[in-house]
Amino acid sequence: MLAYAEQVTRDASKITQADIDALRAVGFTDVEISDIALCASFRCFLSRFFDATGASPEPIFFDEDPEFREAMTVGKPI
């Protein structure tokens, strides 16, 4: 699932039927696969939007753990 989500963010055009079949083989339904694709795409969209506009999330959404926050930060550091 994580490899699929990563591929969605890196280059979704390279996802093949074999990638979808691999997710199904480990038990993901089509709805769940769709959810994974939507979540990964939306996260990518938000990161690019924030970078393009110079915006950042509201501090209330920041995780208190600086190591986790750094690991999850994509694009410009906040």
Backbone torsions as a table, in degrees:
resi	resn	phi	psi	omega
1	MET	NA	-44.0	-179.6
2	LEU	-67.5	-38.8	177.5
3	ALA	-63.5	-39.8	177.7
4	TYR	-64.3	-46.9	179.3
5	ALA	-61.1	-39.5	177.8
6	GLU	-63.7	-41.5	179.4
7	GLN	-65.4	-35.1	176.1
8	VAL	-59.0	-42.9	-177.5
9	THR	-77.0	-31.4	-178.4
10	ARG	-79.3	-51.8	-179.6
11	ASP	-166.1	87.6	-176.9
12	ALA	-62.4	-22.3	-179.4
13	SER	-67.2	-14.9	-179.9
14	LYS	-93.9	1.3	177.3
15	ILE	-72.3	135.2	-176.7
16	THR	-116.0	171.4	175.6
17	GLN	-59.9	-32.5	178.4
18	ALA	-62.5	-35.8	177.1
19	ASP	-64.1	-43.7	178.8
20	ILE	-66.2	-43.3	179.2
21	ASP	-61.7	-36.2	178.5
22	ALA	-64.3	-39.0	177.1
23	LEU	-66.5	-43.0	177.6
24	ARG	-61.8	-38.0	-177.5
25	ALA	-62.7	-27.6	178.6
26	VAL	-98.1	9.0	170.3
27	GLY	108.5	-0.6	178.5
28	PHE	-75.1	136.8	176.1
29	THR	-85.2	168.9	177.7
30	ASP	-61.6	-37.4	177.8
31	VAL	-64.5	-42.7	178.9
32	GLU	-65.9	-39.4	177.2
33	ILE	-63.0	-41.6	176.3
34	SER	-61.6	-42.9	178.1
35	ASP	-60.7	-43.0	179.1
36	ILE	-61.5	-46.7	-179.8
37	ALA	-63.0	-42.6	179.9
38	LEU	-65.0	-44.6	-179.6
39	CYS	-64.3	-44.9	179.9
40	ALA	-64.6	-42.3	179.8
41	SER	-64.4	-43.7	-178.7
42	PHE	-65.3	-42.0	178.3
43	ARG	-61.1	-43.4	178.5
44	CYS	-63.2	-45.7	178.5
45	PHE	-57.1	-49.2	-178.5
46	LEU	-60.9	-43.9	-180.0
47	SER	-61.1	-44.0	179.5
48	ARG	-68.2	-38.9	177.8
49	PHE	-61.6	-48.0	179.7
50	PHE	-61.0	-42.4	177.9
51	ASP	-63.4	-42.3	-176.3
52	ALA	-69.0	-28.8	-176.9
53	THR	-105.4	-6.4	-176.8
54	GLY	75.4	12.1	-179.7
55	ALA	-83.5	168.6	174.1
56	SER	-148.0	159.4	178.5
57	PRO	-64.5	158.5	175.4
58	GLU	-66.0	141.9	-178.8
59	PRO	-54.7	-26.3	179.6
60	ILE	-59.9	-24.2	-178.5
61	PHE	-89.3	-5.0	-179.7
62	PHE	-73.2	136.6	174.5
63	ASP	-73.9	144.0	-177.9
64	GLU	-72.6	-21.9	-179.0
65	ASP	-84.1	110.6	-175.9
66	PRO	-62.6	-33.3	179.3
67	GLU	-67.5	-43.0	178.5
68	PHE	-65.9	-43.6	179.6
69	ARG	-59.7	-42.5	179.1
70	GLU	-65.1	-41.8	179.8
71	ALA	-64.7	-31.9	-176.8
72	MET	-92.0	-7.9	-178.6
73	THR	-77.1	126.4	177.9
74	VAL	-117.1	136.9	-179.9
75	GLY	86.6	-143.9	-177.4
76	LYS	-69.2	138.8	178.4
77	PRO	-65.9	148.4	177.8
78	ILE	-106.3	NA	NA
